[in-house]
Amino acid sequence: MSGLTGPEGNSGVVRVRVVISGVVQGVWFRDSCREEAESRGLTGWVRNNRDGTVEAAFEGTEVAVDEVVAWCRTGPPRAIVTGVEMVREHPHGDGRFRVL
């Protein structure tokens, strides 16, 4: 994950938090994000923020996390993504992926 800063997981599991801006609420972004994450075996969560952004945390293999972060740059068909901010975090050991 080039360009990310922060802690590295030592068990092969990484965690990234992203904030996605643009037209990302009311376009099925959260549910589509959950489907993308679950299809790759990721855990974490996704939620709408009051400022109109969508925020998510993805935890799993680096390859799978990279794939979902790449998907976030476009999102579902009705979304218009204008930005994705990323921060690497310590893995939390989430048991599943949730829409908050």
Backbone torsions as a table, in degrees:
resi	resn	phi	psi	omega
1	MET	NA	84.4	-177.1
2	SER	-68.7	145.5	177.8
3	GLY	86.1	-4.3	179.1
4	LEU	-92.4	146.5	177.4
5	THR	-119.3	155.5	174.5
6	GLY	121.6	-168.1	-172.3
7	PRO	-68.8	149.7	175.1
8	GLU	-103.0	139.2	173.0
9	GLY	-77.9	143.5	-178.3
10	ASN	-102.1	4.1	179.4
11	SER	-110.7	13.3	-177.0
12	GLY	85.1	-1.2	178.6
13	VAL	-102.6	132.4	177.6
14	VAL	-120.6	160.4	177.1
15	ARG	-136.6	133.9	178.9
16	VAL	-131.6	138.2	171.8
17	ARG	-107.5	134.4	179.4
18	VAL	-126.2	148.4	170.9
19	VAL	-122.8	121.3	-175.2
20	ILE	-107.2	128.9	179.7
21	SER	-115.8	162.9	-178.2
22	GLY	123.5	-150.9	173.3
23	VAL	-89.8	88.9	-172.3
24	VAL	-127.4	-2.2	174.2
25	GLN	-109.4	143.0	-179.0
26	GLY	79.1	15.2	-178.7
27	VAL	-127.6	21.8	179.5
28	TRP	67.0	26.9	-178.7
29	PHE	-64.6	-48.1	-175.6
30	ARG	-62.3	-47.2	-178.3
31	ASP	-67.4	-39.7	177.0
32	SER	-64.3	-38.4	178.5
33	CYS	-63.1	-43.3	177.5
34	ARG	-59.4	-44.8	179.3
35	GLU	-61.3	-44.2	179.3
36	GLU	-62.4	-43.8	-178.5
37	ALA	-67.1	-47.9	-178.6
38	GLU	-64.0	-35.7	-179.2
39	SER	-65.4	-19.4	179.2
40	ARG	-105.7	7.8	177.3
41	GLY	75.5	22.2	-178.9
42	LEU	-87.3	154.8	171.7
43	THR	-116.1	170.8	178.9
44	GLY	134.4	-142.6	-176.3
45	TRP	-161.6	166.1	174.2
46	VAL	-144.2	143.4	-179.6
47	ARG	-151.7	157.3	170.3
48	ASN	-83.3	140.7	172.8
49	ASN	-102.8	156.7	-178.4
50	ARG	-62.3	-25.6	-177.6
51	ASP	-83.7	7.1	177.9
52	GLY	93.7	-3.8	177.3
53	THR	-87.4	167.3	170.8
54	VAL	-115.8	136.3	179.9
55	GLU	-120.3	142.5	-179.5
56	ALA	-147.6	153.8	172.1
57	ALA	-124.2	129.3	-179.6
58	PHE	-119.2	132.6	179.9
59	GLU	-133.5	131.5	179.5
60	GLY	162.9	-153.0	179.7
61	THR	-69.0	152.5	-178.7
62	GLU	-60.2	-39.8	179.9
63	VAL	-62.4	-47.6	-178.6
64	ALA	-65.2	-40.9	178.3
65	VAL	-63.7	-44.3	177.4
66	ASP	-56.8	-42.6	-178.6
67	GLU	-63.3	-42.9	-178.8
68	VAL	-72.6	-37.1	175.4
69	VAL	-62.2	-40.9	176.6
70	ALA	-61.7	-41.9	177.3
71	TRP	-60.3	-38.9	-179.2
72	CYS	-60.9	-24.4	-179.4
73	ARG	-69.1	-16.5	176.9
74	THR	-118.5	-45.7	-179.5
75	GLY	74.6	-166.5	179.4
76	PRO	-71.5	168.8	-173.0
77	PRO	-53.4	-36.4	-175.6
78	ARG	-86.7	-6.6	-179.3
79	ALA	-78.2	151.2	171.2
80	ILE	-127.4	96.0	-176.3
81	VAL	-84.9	127.7	178.8
82	THR	-110.5	-11.5	179.0
83	GLY	-169.9	150.1	174.6
84	VAL	-136.6	115.9	175.4
85	GLU	-100.1	137.3	-176.6
86	MET	-128.7	144.3	173.2
87	VAL	-140.4	133.6	176.1
88	ARG	-83.3	139.1	-179.8
89	GLU	-126.8	167.2	171.7
90	HIS	-69.5	137.5	175.7
91	PRO	-58.1	141.1	-179.4
92	HIS	-101.8	-18.5	-176.7
93	GLY	78.3	33.7	176.9
94	ASP	-55.6	143.9	-177.9
95	GLY	-85.7	-20.1	-177.4
96	ARG	-159.7	178.8	176.1
97	PHE	-104.0	131.0	-175.5
98	ARG	-125.1	147.0	168.5
99	VAL	-96.1	121.4	-178.2
100	LEU	-97.8	NA	NA
